[in-house]
Amino acid sequence: MSAVHAVADVVRTPPADLECEALIVGTLLWGKASEALRMFQDILEASHFFSEEHRVIFVAATIVAEQHGGDAVDLATVLAKITEQGKLGHVVNGRSGLEELRRNVASTSGKRQREWAIAVHDAWRRRQAIAIAQTVEANGYLGVESTQDYVERAARRLVWLATTGHGRAEESKANMLARLLKEIEERRAAHESNAPIAGMGAPFGLPSLDNALRGMRPGKKITIVARPGLGKSALAMQAASYAARSGVGAVYYAAEP
């Protein structure tokens, strides 16, 4: 058998950490789960669970907490909510299955709980990456009207996935809008008063660009994109020269002869 055929014959299952999923829902079934549930919800959503059984239990626990508070979450209330939703058939062995999940939780320390949640979330991200890659591959074979649009859509989906890691809380649209409006107002006020803009980095030497980007700040990468011959190199040289004259060290590398 060739290597290609050997790979094709391997049965591949989607990445999942079913043990950690079971530990998470088992923890919630112990009762008085306010703190644990808040910690899990900071990292996880129901859609992150691979097992439908675990997902059903997590959703039921979340609903009970929303309706009656986190301390009301326990085996009895979760079982009642699952039964009310008509989803008891999704729980293996019903009540006895829930009791087994609860018994199997060996440790409920906050540190361990966070590790379980991260493991489940990471497995979900890998499944999403696989799904994105499969969609990109399928669409590529089907043909596309614009190669640029096709590549950009694929890149946007991967960038979205790359920014959904645990510990990277996604900024809400309301908070983002409030932050942007505040920055715009600060820049307008600074422009009218000729005062330096808070957090201004090394200047480009172009007031409009400095006001828009707050200069070249530490830890930020700025990419200048344009068609050939439109002045990218000249702008970079001006920025380096102006920054140097302002007392900031600058190095200019030319990749072209």
C-alpha positions as CSV (number, residue, x, y, z in Angstrom):
1,M,0.0,0.0,0.0
2,S,1.4,3.4,-0.9
3,A,2.0,6.2,1.6
4,V,-0.8,8.2,0.0
5,H,-3.3,5.4,0.3
6,A,-2.2,4.7,3.9
7,V,-3.0,8.3,4.9
8,A,-6.3,8.2,3.1
9,D,-7.3,5.0,4.9
10,V,-6.7,6.5,8.4
11,V,-10.0,7.3,10.2
12,R,-9.6,10.8,11.5
13,T,-11.8,12.1,14.2
14,P,-12.3,15.8,15.0
15,P,-10.1,17.1,17.9
16,A,-12.0,17.1,21.2
17,D,-11.2,16.8,24.9
18,L,-14.2,14.8,26.1
19,E,-12.6,14.2,29.5
20,C,-12.3,17.9,30.3
21,E,-15.9,18.5,28.9
22,A,-17.1,15.8,31.3
23,L,-15.2,17.3,34.2
24,I,-16.7,20.7,33.5
25,V,-20.3,19.6,33.5
26,G,-19.7,17.3,36.4
27,T,-18.4,20.3,38.5
28,L,-21.6,22.2,37.8
29,L,-23.7,19.3,39.0
30,W,-22.1,19.4,42.4
31,G,-24.2,22.5,43.2
32,K,-23.5,26.1,44.3
33,A,-21.7,26.6,41.0
34,S,-21.8,30.4,40.8
35,E,-18.0,30.9,40.8
36,A,-17.2,27.9,38.6
37,L,-19.9,28.8,36.1
38,R,-18.7,32.4,35.8
39,M,-15.2,31.2,35.2
40,F,-16.3,28.7,32.6
41,Q,-18.5,31.3,30.8
42,D,-15.5,33.7,30.6
43,I,-13.9,31.1,28.3
44,L,-16.6,28.8,27.0
45,E,-19.8,28.9,25.1
46,A,-22.1,25.9,24.7
47,S,-21.1,25.6,21.0
48,H,-17.5,24.9,22.1
49,F,-18.5,21.4,23.5
50,F,-18.0,18.6,21.1
51,S,-20.3,16.1,22.9
52,E,-24.0,16.9,22.4
53,E,-24.7,15.4,25.9
54,H,-22.2,17.8,27.5
55,R,-23.5,20.7,25.5
56,V,-27.1,20.0,26.6
57,I,-26.0,19.9,30.3
58,F,-24.0,23.1,30.0
59,V,-26.9,24.9,28.4
60,A,-29.4,23.7,31.1
61,A,-27.0,24.8,33.9
62,T,-26.6,28.2,32.2
63,I,-30.4,28.7,32.0
64,V,-30.9,27.7,35.6
65,A,-28.2,30.2,36.7
66,E,-29.8,33.0,34.6
67,Q,-33.3,32.3,36.1
68,H,-32.4,31.5,39.7
69,G,-28.8,32.3,40.3
70,G,-25.6,30.3,40.1
71,D,-26.0,28.7,43.5
72,A,-29.3,27.1,42.3
73,V,-27.4,25.0,39.8
74,D,-27.1,21.4,40.9
75,L,-28.0,17.9,39.7
76,A,-31.7,18.2,40.5
77,T,-32.3,21.6,38.9
78,V,-30.2,20.8,35.8
79,L,-32.1,17.5,35.4
80,A,-35.4,19.3,35.7
81,K,-34.4,21.9,33.1
82,I,-33.2,19.2,30.7
83,T,-36.5,17.3,31.1
84,E,-38.5,20.5,30.6
85,Q,-36.7,21.2,27.4
86,G,-37.4,17.6,26.2
87,K,-33.8,16.8,25.8
88,L,-33.3,14.0,28.4
89,G,-32.8,11.6,25.6
90,H,-29.6,13.3,24.8
91,V,-28.2,12.5,28.3
92,V,-26.8,8.9,28.4
93,N,-28.6,7.0,31.2
94,G,-30.6,10.0,32.3
95,R,-30.3,10.8,36.0
96,S,-27.8,8.0,36.7
97,G,-25.7,9.4,33.9
98,L,-25.7,12.8,35.5
99,E,-24.8,11.2,38.9
100,E,-21.9,9.4,37.3
101,L,-20.6,12.7,35.7
102,R,-20.7,14.3,39.2
103,R,-18.9,11.4,40.9
104,N,-16.1,11.5,38.4
105,V,-15.0,15.0,39.3
106,A,-11.9,14.4,41.3
107,S,-10.9,18.0,41.8
108,T,-12.8,21.3,41.7
109,S,-10.0,23.7,42.3
110,G,-10.3,27.0,40.4
111,K,-6.9,26.4,38.7
112,R,-7.8,22.9,37.5
113,Q,-11.2,24.2,36.3
114,R,-9.6,26.9,34.1
115,E,-7.2,24.3,32.6
116,W,-10.3,22.1,31.7
117,A,-12.0,25.1,30.1
118,I,-8.9,26.1,28.1
119,A,-8.5,22.5,26.8
120,V,-12.1,22.4,25.6
121,H,-11.8,25.8,24.0
122,D,-8.5,25.0,22.3
123,A,-10.0,21.8,20.8
124,W,-13.0,23.8,19.5
125,R,-10.5,26.2,17.8
126,R,-8.7,23.4,16.1
127,R,-12.1,22.1,14.8
128,Q,-12.9,25.5,13.5
129,A,-9.5,25.8,11.8
130,I,-10.1,22.4,10.1
131,A,-13.6,23.5,9.0
132,I,-12.2,26.8,7.6
133,A,-9.4,24.9,5.7
134,Q,-12.0,22.5,4.2
135,T,-14.2,25.3,3.1
136,V,-11.3,27.2,1.5
137,E,-10.2,24.0,-0.3
138,A,-13.7,23.2,-1.5
139,N,-14.3,26.7,-2.8
140,G,-10.9,26.7,-4.5
141,Y,-11.7,23.6,-6.5
142,L,-15.2,24.9,-7.4
143,G,-13.8,28.1,-8.9
144,V,-14.0,31.7,-7.8
145,E,-14.8,34.9,-9.6
146,S,-12.1,36.9,-7.8
147,T,-9.0,35.2,-6.5
148,Q,-8.2,38.3,-4.4
149,D,-11.7,38.2,-2.7
150,Y,-11.3,34.5,-2.2
151,V,-8.0,34.8,-0.5
152,E,-9.1,37.8,1.6
153,R,-12.2,35.9,2.9
154,A,-10.0,33.0,3.9
155,A,-7.6,35.3,5.7
156,R,-10.4,37.1,7.5
157,R,-11.8,33.9,8.9
158,L,-8.4,32.7,10.1
159,V,-7.6,36.1,11.6
160,W,-11.0,36.0,13.4
161,L,-10.1,32.5,14.8
162,A,-6.6,33.7,15.8
163,T,-8.2,36.5,18.0
164,T,-10.6,34.2,19.8
165,G,-8.1,32.6,22.1
166,H,-8.7,32.3,25.8
167,G,-7.5,35.4,27.7
168,R,-8.3,37.6,24.7
169,A,-11.7,38.9,25.5
170,E,-13.3,40.1,22.4
171,E,-14.2,43.8,22.6
172,S,-17.9,44.4,22.2
173,K,-19.1,46.7,19.4
174,A,-20.5,49.2,22.0
175,N,-17.2,49.4,23.8
176,M,-15.2,49.7,20.6
177,L,-17.4,52.5,19.4
178,A,-17.1,54.4,22.7
179,R,-13.3,54.0,22.7
180,L,-13.0,55.2,19.1
181,L,-15.3,58.2,19.7
182,K,-13.2,59.1,22.7
183,E,-10.0,58.9,20.7
184,I,-11.5,61.0,17.9
185,E,-12.5,63.7,20.5
186,E,-9.1,63.7,22.1
187,R,-7.4,64.2,18.7
188,R,-9.9,66.9,17.7
189,A,-9.3,68.8,21.0
190,A,-5.5,68.4,20.6
191,H,-5.6,69.7,17.0
192,E,-7.6,72.7,18.0
193,S,-5.3,73.6,20.9
194,N,-2.1,72.6,19.2
195,A,-1.4,70.4,22.2
196,P,0.5,67.2,21.9
197,I,-1.7,64.1,21.6
198,A,-1.6,61.7,24.5
199,G,0.4,58.6,23.7
200,M,1.9,60.2,20.6
201,G,4.8,58.1,19.2
202,A,7.6,59.1,16.9
203,P,6.2,61.5,14.2
204,F,6.0,60.7,10.5
205,G,6.3,64.4,9.7
206,L,2.9,64.5,8.1
207,P,0.4,66.1,10.5
208,S,-2.7,64.4,9.0
209,L,-1.0,61.0,9.3
210,D,0.3,61.7,12.8
211,N,-3.1,62.7,14.0
212,A,-4.7,59.6,12.5
213,L,-2.2,57.1,13.7
214,R,-0.7,58.9,16.8
215,G,2.7,58.5,15.2
216,M,4.9,55.4,15.3
217,R,4.4,53.9,18.7
218,P,6.4,51.1,20.4
219,G,5.0,47.6,19.7
220,K,3.1,48.7,16.6
221,K,3.8,47.6,13.1
222,I,2.8,49.9,10.3
223,T,2.6,48.5,6.7
224,I,2.5,50.9,3.8
225,V,0.8,49.4,0.8
226,A,0.5,50.8,-2.7
227,R,1.2,50.0,-6.3
228,P,4.8,50.4,-7.6
229,G,5.9,53.9,-8.2
230,L,3.4,55.7,-5.9
231,G,5.9,56.8,-3.2
232,K,6.0,54.0,-0.6
233,S,9.8,54.2,-0.3
234,A,9.8,58.0,-0.3
235,L,7.2,58.0,2.6
236,A,9.3,55.5,4.5
237,M,12.5,57.5,4.0
238,Q,10.7,60.7,5.1
239,A,9.3,59.0,8.2
240,A,12.7,57.7,9.2
241,S,14.4,61.0,8.5
242,Y,11.9,63.0,10.5
243,A,11.9,60.6,13.4
244,A,15.7,60.8,13.5
245,R,15.6,64.6,13.5
246,S,13.2,64.3,16.4
247,G,15.7,62.4,18.5
248,V,14.4,58.9,17.8
249,G,16.8,56.3,16.4
250,A,15.8,55.2,12.9
251,V,17.2,52.5,10.5
252,Y,16.2,52.3,6.9
253,Y,16.6,49.1,5.0
254,A,16.0,48.9,1.2
255,A,15.1,45.5,-0.1
256,E,15.4,46.8,-3.7
257,P,18.6,47.6,-5.6
